[in-house]
Amino acid sequence: GPSLLLLKKTKTKKNKSAFICQTGKFVFLLFLSGLVTLCFGALFFLPDSHLKRPKDQDLSRSRAESVSERATVVDHHGADTDTFSYAKFKRCLLKPPLGRDYGKPSDPNTNERREKVKEMMKFAWDNYKLYAWGKNELRPLTRNGHLGNMFGGLKGASIIDSLDTLYIMGLMDEYNDAKEWVQTSLDLNSNGEASLFEVNIRYVGGLLSAYYLTGEEVFKSKVLELGEKLLPAFNTPTGIPRGVINLGSGTSWSWGWASAGSSILAEFGTLHLEFVHLSELSANPIYTEKVMNIRKLLNKIEKPHGLYPNFLSPVSGNWVQHHVSIGGLGDSFYEYLIKSFLMSDKTDGDAKKMYYSALEAIEANLVQKSPGGLTYMAEWRGGILDHKMGHLACFSGGMIGIGADDGVPEKRQHYLDLAAEITHTCHESYTPTKLGPEAFRFDGGGEATATRLSDRYYILRPEVIESYMYMWRLTHDPKYREWGWEAVEALEQHCRVEAGFSGIRDVYTTTASHDNMQQSFFLSETLKYLYLLFSDDDLLPLEDWVFNTEAHPLPIIRKSCLQDEATQDKTVAE
């Protein structure tokens, strides 16, 4: 009896202990599963930008490249927007990109001049293809190719730079050869030292414009792949990118010649147009975030007399020295402010404010009038003016012209006059060969003259012709076409050689000494701007397109139109 009772009690105790143990395990497992669910839920609701690693971004890109209709994504403002649709983009253009008749002018003389420019493009391209195919640029005297060290091992700069020029000129066999090279031979897996600025304006800009003009998916996939390779340059304490990047490893550094390891205003300030379009095509806001961060820092720091010096530390975010130039080192930063405003369909009020504030400071501190009545932009070195203007600064006539309509209304004519005066000054530098020097001065008795032997060269630059093109479209004053034709004749006489076009070492001697380089920007910019100058205004109309600083046309982004298109598509589907 007692023994049996004890055994029963022992068994009951064990059963009770087993039950308690099992219950404890169950509660623990229940708690653990809840904790895991909570963690994963928290991760799920975090913003994408905190989770994406390179592999995740690759996945995003492949999804973005799908041609099917995809789910909506959230842009950096938090608003729902459809991922990019080429068909919707085309419907939101106000005019056909190539005009009613490919921009062919009705005037026979103008059309003859346009055809001459087209022949020059074909001649430059055919010689590049014959002697330098796949290299970055043609050396026309020695009839071989040049790779250079600006592009980090990337090849075919002249091909990428020529895509849109060939297309708008109707050189379709040449365009198709270029497209095939991009499909089969453009290798982005390079491991060299690349200029972030040059790769962006030439390769990213060239591929973007080729995609927007043609809808060919190969250009889109290549440009999104390349865009990702540029992002590590922004990994600095301030987010201001360094100037040089290894496209393979992602390591970046500043130019050795840049003061105190600084970044250059014209380089980190000339990314906005292309990076906003990278976000448009990829549905990934990171590119826009990177350039908006640059904008925020520039807005925050103090600017001497309202001016933007050329050197900025990517570590401290402070100016390194007070050298201001509208030419080299500074130039395209200002261009991208007004063009960012225009490309946003005039919704980017911050860019507009920054541009007009900068222009006021430039007028107050840099714009000068020579004794002979020429208006020019001097350089500023810590308060001391250097009465020099570079060929690169001659883009500013066109820049001020295209911004004239959007500032204070009563200053519209003032800005148009200023644009015309600067363009006139740059034309005056084009003598006696009718080609202009790299830099010209307004001191020592000379006016718009290169007083130093080292400034007398011309490397097929486009900036003066660029301003002619914009001023023609804004005013239709026939002198701009006449000045452009002078440049065509001068290029033919002094720069055309048996196997292409070459820069010259001295614009003041009619016996040309050639530099043996056909720059890729000659095909992208100089010849394109000349062709547009002699075309009707409906070829790449300014109502729909802005040109990046390498003359690659990028479309104005009409968010409201794209959203309306998405709503209509949804209604039809329902």
Secondary structure, 3 states (H helix, E strand, C coil): CHHHHHHHHHHHHHHHHHHHHHHHHHHHHHHHHHHHHHHHHHHHHCCHHHCCCHHHHHHHHHHHCCCCCCCCEECCCCCEECCCCHHHHHHCCCCCCCCCCCCCCCCHHHHHHHHHHHHHHHHHHHHHHHHHCCCCEEECCCCEEECCCCECCCCCHHHHHHHHHHHHCCCHHHHHHHHHHHHHHCCCCCCCEEEHHHHHHHHHHHHHHHHHHHCCHHHHHHHHHHHHHHHHHHCCCCCCCCCEEECCCCCEECCCCCHHHCEEHHHHCCCHHHHHHHHHHHCCCHHHHHHHHHHHHHHHCCCHHHCCCCEECCCCCCEEECEECCCCCCHHHHHHHHHHHHHCCCCCHHHHHHHHHHHHHHHHHCEEECCCCCEEECEEECCEEECEEEHHHHHHHHHHHHCHHHCCHHHHHHHHHHHHHHHHHHHHCCCCCCCCCCEEECCCCCCCECCCHHHCCECCCCHHHHHHHHHHHHHCCCHHHHHHHHHHHHHHHHHEECCEECCECCCCCCCCCECCCECHHHHHHHHHHHHHHCCCCCCCCCCCEEECCCCCEEECCCHHHHHHHHHHHHHHHC
